[in-house]
Amino acid sequence: MKEIWLCFLFAVAAISAQPGGTASTQLPCDLRETPHGSVCVCNSTYCDYLEQPELNEGSRIVVISSSKDGLRFKVTTGDLSNKAPLVVEDKQSTDENFHAEAIVVDQHRAWLNLASIPQRLFINASVKTVSVSVKRDQRYQNVTNFGGALTGTVSHLLQLLPTELQDHVYKSYYHDDGIAYNSIRTSIGGCDFDLEPWAYNELPRNDVALSNFTELDPRDLQKIEQLKRLKSVARMEELKIMAAAWSAPPWMKTNDRWTGFGQLKSEYYQTWALYHLKFLELMQSKNMPIWAISTGNEPLNGVIGFFFVHFMSMGWTPWQQAIWLSDHLGPTIRNSTQKPVLIFGNDDQRYTFPSWFRKMRSSRSNSLSYLDGLAVHWYWDELVGPQLIDQAHAEMPNMLLLNTESCIGDKPWQTHGPELGSWQRGENYMRAYIQDFQHNFNGWLDWNLVLDEKGGPNYVNNFVDAPIIVNATSRSEIYKQPIYYAIGHFSKFLPAQSVRIETRIEGENNSFSQLSVVGFQRPDGSVALIVYNGQNLPVDVALNDSQSGAFNLLLPPRSWHTVLYK
């Protein structure tokens, strides 16, 4: 009889795991150990999902937890009126020789320190209590969107998978039972994660009217079909699509090449603006309207980055870009049927802020009036602090602020490609998200939705990591990494129009802390706190909410949590 019940339960779980099904229960992670940590395995018939927790009772508290020892979106519930601490149980390691890296973070600088310490030293250590205040009346920025990128590489890998597994990718990212993304980024033409460099209207050369740019490329038509399926599987009515160009066709550029030191020739400034408009109109004609564009991906790659950047790129100085935006792109878009499309500036690293925009303003005083937002890439954030972002926000407080690209494994000192199951890489994301939202970011768009086991493929062998890795050899499994869950602790539980509220760690003697907290009030009035414990010890978090009062959480080592209550 026991075997019959087990078979029945497994069959129910498998059926409800189907992406088009009506799952009503939590489907747990199928955890698999790897040399770097652990991943959650999905195949055509099973994948882990979590329905949005409900807060039906006024005193109910729900804690969703992930940990280095193997928790993935574990749900713990309690009652705020209960004065005993709510304890999140971990999958504890029993190996006394287990070593873990304790993370010490300075939230006000780009600095961290790793210390490898034997776990056995902590067995009898006392649990530290950290007091955190939550003040709902102190409100900051709204949350707008979360997402990832549908690059040529991602599109190619999705086509390799059986339909059921493709659907699990879509559902895992965009369905409410997944991590509830609402945005996607794509390229206008090719990018560094394509199988070859390409652009529209490569021929005929010197074609100012872009006479050969009359329909979408088959690669974009394939993306459109994938986006249609994504919206259907995820049951989405609206998907915010952000687009950016990496390079013009070589004939428009000073070096007549895809990469290297090269800028747009000034005689093609209006042609390049028309190029963007044509793409927007063609996407609109396929019922895939573009929500926003940027002024171009990483403009410094073609000015100073050409020494180490070998993929598609086109250089701009801020003075040049101000002229193009003010005299060409801005008026072209705003005087067309595509005028609702938002325009984001810079789309490059934090270290360029706010000087890039000051120089644009010095070149064309009205250039920034065409911008709706500021786009930042995260790749050097560990070396450059958030104060530059604070300055930019202070000077341009009405601009949306998005991180529009992030991945790990790109630095010379990092493993190029995936470290499958790495908790440390997930922690890198967790720290970065917390820091950015503490400094007025409205959202975050990650880089490739999926990559293969090597971190590609692409035409320059530029291998990096991704939240979900595809087994491109067997084409039968995908692997959700800790990075995926780190992002999900934000995106899944922070719907658009959530508002950041003040959270403060009380009694800190200095700026160093192994506990980080950022808080939000959601549109339904409930509170969502994201809490990160970066130490090798459990921590007692004494929360004091300005409306709900005091309550305690006992959280396991090396873990992060989303805490929900009214």
TORMI-227092 format. One line per 5 residues: number of its first residue (from 1); their letters; for each residue z, x, y of C-alpha. Coordinates in pm, whole numbers. Each point is the difference from the previous one (the first is absolute). Example, Ala and Ser with C-alpha at 12.3 -4.5 7.8 and 13.67 -1.06 7.14 Angstrom:
1) AS) 780:1230:-450 ~ -66:137:344
END
This chain:
1) MKEIW) 0:0:0 ~ 82:287:239 ~ -345:147:-53 ~ -163:-337:72 ~ 189:-35:329
6) LCFLF) -93:354:103 ~ -367:-67:-69 ~ 23:-325:195 ~ 160:166:301 ~ -255:282:-2
11) AVAAI) -286:-252:-14 ~ 143:-195:295 ~ 38:321:202 ~ -356:108:-81 ~ -145:-337:101
16) SAQPG) 196:-18:323 ~ -103:356:82 ~ -364:-102:31 ~ -100:50:366 ~ -135:-352:30
21) GTAST) 300:-157:-173 ~ 301:-178:145 ~ 277:246:-81 ~ 341:-142:84 ~ 222:280:-131
26) QLPCD) 50:366:75 ~ -209:224:-224 ~ 179:335:-31 ~ -151:344:26 ~ -133:152:-322
31) LRETP) 159:337:78 ~ -158:316:-138 ~ 148:347:48 ~ -226:274:137 ~ 52:373:66
36) HGSVC) 63:-85:367 ~ 209:-317:-45 ~ -109:-346:-111 ~ -267:-263:65 ~ -45:-369:-70
41) VCNST) -293:-55:-236 ~ -240:-293:33 ~ -283:-96:-233 ~ -236:-296:-19 ~ 266:-231:-146
46) YCDYL) 322:113:169 ~ 118:120:339 ~ 335:-21:179 ~ 42:-253:281 ~ 285:-151:198
51) EQPEL) -3:-341:164 ~ 133:-11:353 ~ 379:-47:-27 ~ 136:-322:147 ~ 305:-32:221
56) NEGSR) 76:-366:-60 ~ 370:25:72 ~ 129:120:334 ~ 236:256:-153 ~ -242:138:-260
61) IVVIS) -92:369:10 ~ -282:156:-200 ~ -40:376:-46 ~ -329:136:-138 ~ 40:357:-123
66) SSKDG) -202:299:-121 ~ 149:332:-109 ~ -84:344:-127 ~ 164:-86:-332 ~ -247:-283:-66
71) LRFKV) 78:-318:194 ~ -313:-167:134 ~ 51:-311:213 ~ 317:-89:-188 ~ 158:-317:142
76) TTGDL) 377:-23:53 ~ 147:-316:154 ~ 336:-77:151 ~ 188:-207:252 ~ 91:113:350
81) SNKAP) 330:-185:-24 ~ 106:217:-294 ~ 204:288:140 ~ -56:223:-304 ~ -287:251:45
86) LVVED) -334:-104:-144 ~ -79:271:-257 ~ -358:104:-80 ~ 4:141:-355 ~ -230:295:-61
91) KQSTD) -165:136:-314 ~ 244:291:0 ~ -90:340:-141 ~ 239:129:-267 ~ -125:357:5
96) ENFHA) 262:226:163 ~ -266:266:54 ~ -217:-239:199 ~ -95:146:339 ~ -117:-200:298
101) EAIVV) -93:92:352 ~ 236:-132:264 ~ -187:-99:311 ~ 143:66:344 ~ -200:-147:284
106) DQHRA) 20:33:374 ~ -135:-332:123 ~ -57:139:349 ~ -208:298:-101 ~ -264:82:-259
111) WLNLA) 233:194:-230 ~ 133:-26:-353 ~ 190:217:-244 ~ -6:-7:-380 ~ 299:117:-201
116) SIPQR) -15:4:-382 ~ 350:-85:-122 ~ 124:-65:-357 ~ 63:-373:-48 ~ 319:68:-196
121) LFINA) 168:123:320 ~ -7:-359:128 ~ 153:-179:-297 ~ 352:-1:139 ~ -94:14:367
126) SVKTV) 134:-269:228 ~ -237:-264:133 ~ -58:26:373 ~ 8:-313:213 ~ -258:-23:277
131) SVSVK) 36:-272:262 ~ -317:-167:128 ~ -11:-253:282 ~ -277:-260:30 ~ -53:-159:342
136) RDQRY) -252:-281:-13 ~ -10:-57:375 ~ -137:350:62 ~ -369:-49:-82 ~ -292:241:11
141) QNVTN) -362:-12:-127 ~ -175:-254:-222 ~ -143:85:-339 ~ -373:-71:-23 ~ -155:140:-315
146) FGGAL) 16:220:-310 ~ -291:117:-211 ~ -204:274:-161 ~ -358:123:-3 ~ -304:-118:-193
151) TGTVS) -198:323:7 ~ -318:76:-191 ~ 214:176:-260 ~ 226:-303:-43 ~ -299:-232:-29
156) HLLQL) -154:227:-264 ~ 320:16:-206 ~ 52:-374:12 ~ -347:-54:-144 ~ 93:218:-298
161) LPTEL) 287:-229:-100 ~ -14:-322:-200 ~ 23:-308:220 ~ 356:-78:-109 ~ 121:345:103
166) QDHVY) -188:-14:329 ~ 180:-327:65 ~ 336:163:-66 ~ -79:255:272 ~ -83:-279:243
171) KSYYH) 302:-209:-94 ~ 238:297:-1 ~ -90:82:358 ~ -92:-329:169 ~ 168:-290:-180
176) DDGIA) 349:-112:105 ~ 115:87:-352 ~ -132:353:59 ~ 84:184:321 ~ -170:-251:232
181) YNSIR) -240:220:197 ~ -194:-192:265 ~ -239:272:125 ~ -263:238:-130 ~ -174:297:160
186) TSIGG) -357:98:-69 ~ -258:239:140 ~ -311:-72:204 ~ -242:202:-210 ~ 156:267:-219
191) CDFDL) 330:186:13 ~ 165:294:-177 ~ 77:-221:-302 ~ -356:-88:-96 ~ -227:140:-269
196) EPWAY) -230:141:269 ~ -13:6:380 ~ -206:-282:149 ~ -59:-204:313 ~ -214:-288:112
201) NELPR) -340:77:151 ~ -19:358:-125 ~ -376:-53:33 ~ -204:-22:208 ~ 140:280:213
206) NDVAL) 45:-38:375 ~ -13:-378:-42 ~ 185:-121:310 ~ -49:-366:-91 ~ 138:48:-357
211) SNFTE) -301:-186:-139 ~ 102:78:-360 ~ 351:-143:38 ~ -85:-361:-79 ~ 202:-66:-315
216) LDPRD) 309:130:-175 ~ -24:289:-242 ~ 43:-89:-371 ~ 328:195:2 ~ 136:-232:267
221) LQKIE) -137:-306:-177 ~ 196:109:-308 ~ 313:31:214 ~ -57:-350:134 ~ -14:-144:-353
226) QLKRL) 321:187:-81 ~ 167:-134:315 ~ -102:-353:-94 ~ 157:44:-342 ~ 310:156:156
231) KSVAR) 49:-299:231 ~ -48:-240:-289 ~ 244:176:-232 ~ 259:48:275 ~ -51:-355:131
236) MEELK) -50:130:352 ~ -156:-202:278 ~ -10:286:249 ~ -47:371:-60 ~ 20:237:297
241) IMAAA) -280:254:-47 ~ 14:316:209 ~ -308:223:17 ~ -61:352:127 ~ -296:237:4
246) WSAPP) 33:358:-125 ~ -334:127:125 ~ -325:-105:157 ~ -322:86:-186 ~ -64:374:51
251) WMKTN) -291:-50:240 ~ 237:-147:258 ~ 226:309:-7 ~ -12:334:177 ~ 9:198:-327
256) DRWTG) -231:-232:-202 ~ 248:13:-292 ~ 247:-230:-168 ~ 292:233:68 ~ 92:310:198
261) FGQLK) 28:52:373 ~ -205:-287:136 ~ 24:-286:248 ~ -211:-304:82 ~ -291:80:230
266) SEYYQ) 50:-175:332 ~ -348:-155:-13 ~ 118:-198:-305 ~ 323:-138:147 ~ -143:-352:35
271) TWALY) -176:25:-336 ~ 334:82:-164 ~ 160:-301:168 ~ -286:-218:-129 ~ 54:149:-348
276) HLKFL) 354:-140:0 ~ -113:-339:128 ~ -268:-31:-269 ~ 257:68:-272 ~ 236:-263:141
281) ELMQS) -278:-258:19 ~ -123:68:-354 ~ 352:-25:-142 ~ 50:-327:189 ~ -323:-132:-151
286) KNMPI) 151:56:-347 ~ 317:-191:91 ~ 202:322:11 ~ 87:25:370 ~ 151:324:122
291) WAIST) 344:-30:159 ~ 6:341:171 ~ -188:327:40 ~ 107:340:124 ~ -178:240:231
296) GNEPL) -66:227:-300 ~ 186:167:-283 ~ 184:324:89 ~ -211:114:296 ~ 152:348:6
301) NGVIG) -149:79:-344 ~ -331:80:168 ~ 161:198:282 ~ 281:213:-146 ~ 30:-120:-360
306) FFFVH) -340:120:-121 ~ 156:324:-136 ~ 159:-191:-289 ~ -163:-347:13 ~ -316:-8:-210
311) FMSMG) -58:-374:-22 ~ -177:-239:237 ~ 135:28:353 ~ -109:-21:361 ~ 180:168:286
316) WTPWQ) 114:-153:325 ~ 204:132:286 ~ 213:-264:175 ~ -213:36:313 ~ -321:-67:-196
321) QAIWL) 152:-289:-189 ~ 122:-162:321 ~ -357:-1:137 ~ -143:-145:-320 ~ 272:-266:-23
326) SDHLG) -6:-97:368 ~ -375:7:59 ~ -138:-97:-340 ~ 215:-119:-292 ~ 242:-212:201
331) PTIRN) -259:-195:200 ~ -231:-33:-302 ~ 270:-163:-214 ~ 163:-205:276 ~ -333:-146:114
336) STQKP) -103:-106:-352 ~ 94:-264:-255 ~ 233:262:-149 ~ 226:16:305 ~ 311:-119:-196
341) VLIFG) -11:324:-205 ~ 290:228:94 ~ -66:362:94 ~ 249:274:-93 ~ 0:343:158
346) NDDQR) 42:353:-136 ~ 27:-59:-380 ~ 135:353:-36 ~ 323:194:-42 ~ 333:-55:171
351) YTFPS) -17:336:178 ~ -287:-130:219 ~ 226:-266:157 ~ 30:-83:290 ~ -209:280:152
356) WFRKM) -324:-137:-149 ~ 32:-323:199 ~ 108:174:319 ~ -317:209:-15 ~ -209:-310:-71
361) RSSRS) 144:-165:309 ~ -77:308:210 ~ -365:-21:-109 ~ -46:-376:40 ~ 288:-179:169
366) NSLSY) -89:-333:-161 ~ -70:130:-351 ~ 335:-103:-149 ~ -54:-358:115 ~ -244:-40:-289
371) LDGLA) 265:98:-255 ~ 220:-251:-182 ~ 192:251:-205 ~ 77:358:-95 ~ -81:136:-345
376) VHWYW) 199:289:-148 ~ -43:208:-317 ~ 314:135:-163 ~ -114:332:-148 ~ 201:238:220
381) DELVG) 299:-224:70 ~ 239:233:-183 ~ -77:266:259 ~ -25:-218:312 ~ 279:-234:101
386) PQLID) -30:-365:106 ~ 85:71:363 ~ -372:27:78 ~ -47:-354:-131 ~ 292:-117:213
391) QAHAE) -168:147:307 ~ -330:-170:-83 ~ 174:-332:-56 ~ 188:33:330 ~ -327:65:185
396) MPNML) -196:-273:-184 ~ 263:-254:-110 ~ -244:-286:-57 ~ -216:186:-249 ~ 28:-73:-372
401) LLNTE) 111:310:-187 ~ -128:52:-356 ~ 10:282:-248 ~ -356:-27:-131 ~ -16:272:-266
406) SCIGD) 246:172:-232 ~ -4:181:-330 ~ 173:299:-156 ~ -134:303:-184 ~ -223:111:288
411) KPWQT) 200:307:113 ~ -58:355:-129 ~ 361:14:-125 ~ -23:-332:-188 ~ -149:-84:-338
416) HGPEL) -354:-117:78 ~ -37:-329:-176 ~ 257:-226:-166 ~ 345:101:-113 ~ 16:-299:-228
421) GSWQR) 333:-178:36 ~ 143:231:267 ~ 310:-155:157 ~ 4:269:268 ~ -343:-108:124
426) GENYM) 125:-356:13 ~ 294:121:208 ~ -243:168:238 ~ -155:-340:61 ~ 335:-176:29
431) RAYIQ) 125:242:265 ~ -328:-20:192 ~ -10:-380:2 ~ 360:-25:116 ~ -55:253:275
436) DFQHN) -320:-161:125 ~ 148:-349:13 ~ 305:138:181 ~ -249:125:260 ~ -187:-323:77
441) FNGWL) -283:0:-254 ~ -138:-346:-73 ~ -152:78:-339 ~ -135:253:-244 ~ -331:35:-185
446) DWNLV) 11:248:-286 ~ -303:194:-125 ~ -177:-60:-336 ~ 121:-304:-194 ~ -72:181:-326
451) LDEKG) -114:344:-113 ~ -68:153:-340 ~ 219:245:-193 ~ -131:296:202 ~ 40:-172:337
456) GPNYV) -368:-72:54 ~ -290:-12:-48 ~ -176:103:321 ~ -281:229:110 ~ 223:282:130
461) NNFVD) 264:4:-279 ~ 262:-99:255 ~ 266:-113:-248 ~ 313:-185:115 ~ 251:-255:-131
466) APIIV) 1:-380:18 ~ 252:-280:-65 ~ -196:-117:-307 ~ -184:238:-234 ~ -285:-117:-223
471) NATSR) -44:142:-347 ~ -371:59:49 ~ -30:152:-349 ~ 117:-297:-206 ~ -64:-256:277
476) SEIYK) 274:-208:-161 ~ 310:78:210 ~ 115:41:358 ~ 326:167:107 ~ 220:-124:283
481) QPIYY) 179:297:149 ~ 328:18:197 ~ -218:17:315 ~ -118:-355:-75 ~ 355:-132:-18
486) AIGHF) 110:193:310 ~ -274:-174:199 ~ 76:-332:-168 ~ 361:3:112 ~ -146:-52:348
491) SKFLP) -330:-186:-41 ~ 116:-255:-258 ~ 302:-116:195 ~ -118:30:363 ~ -255:-272:76
496) AQSVR) -192:12:325 ~ 211:-85:305 ~ 316:146:-149 ~ 187:171:284 ~ 192:325:-20
501) IETRI) 366:-39:92 ~ 262:259:72 ~ 164:173:-294 ~ 239:285:66 ~ 188:234:-231
506) EGENN) 344:17:156 ~ 222:304:37 ~ -263:268:-55 ~ 121:333:134 ~ -350:141:19
511) SFSQL) -361:-102:-49 ~ -15:95:-370 ~ 36:-273:-257 ~ -89:-67:-361 ~ 2:-373:65
516) SVVGF) -270:-169:209 ~ -24:-366:96 ~ -251:-208:193 ~ 34:-375:46 ~ -216:-302:81
521) QRPDG) 38:-371:62 ~ -270:-192:-183 ~ -183:-306:134 ~ 226:-234:-202 ~ 307:151:168
526) SVALI) 119:202:-299 ~ 76:371:23 ~ -170:278:-197 ~ 164:344:-2 ~ -170:299:-162
531) VYNGQ) 268:246:-110 ~ -74:348:-135 ~ 263:210:-178 ~ -137:353:-25 ~ 303:168:-154
536) NLPVD) 98:63:-361 ~ 308:-218:36 ~ 52:-373:10 ~ 80:-129:345 ~ 211:-292:118
541) VALND) -182:-165:291 ~ 232:-206:219 ~ -230:-237:188 ~ 116:-194:302 ~ -251:-261:120
546) SQSGA) 46:-155:343 ~ -43:-348:-151 ~ 78:22:-372 ~ 304:226:23 ~ 106:288:-224
551) FNLLL) -97:72:-361 ~ -33:307:-221 ~ -273:133:-230 ~ 51:273:-259 ~ -337:172:-39
556) PPRSW) -102:259:-261 ~ -116:358:70 ~ -357:79:110 ~ -95:-361:54 ~ -145:-239:254
561) HTVLY) 69:-368:48 ~ -114:-309:189 ~ 299:-218:86 ~ -73:-366:80 ~ 243:-255:143
566) K) 23:-274:264
END
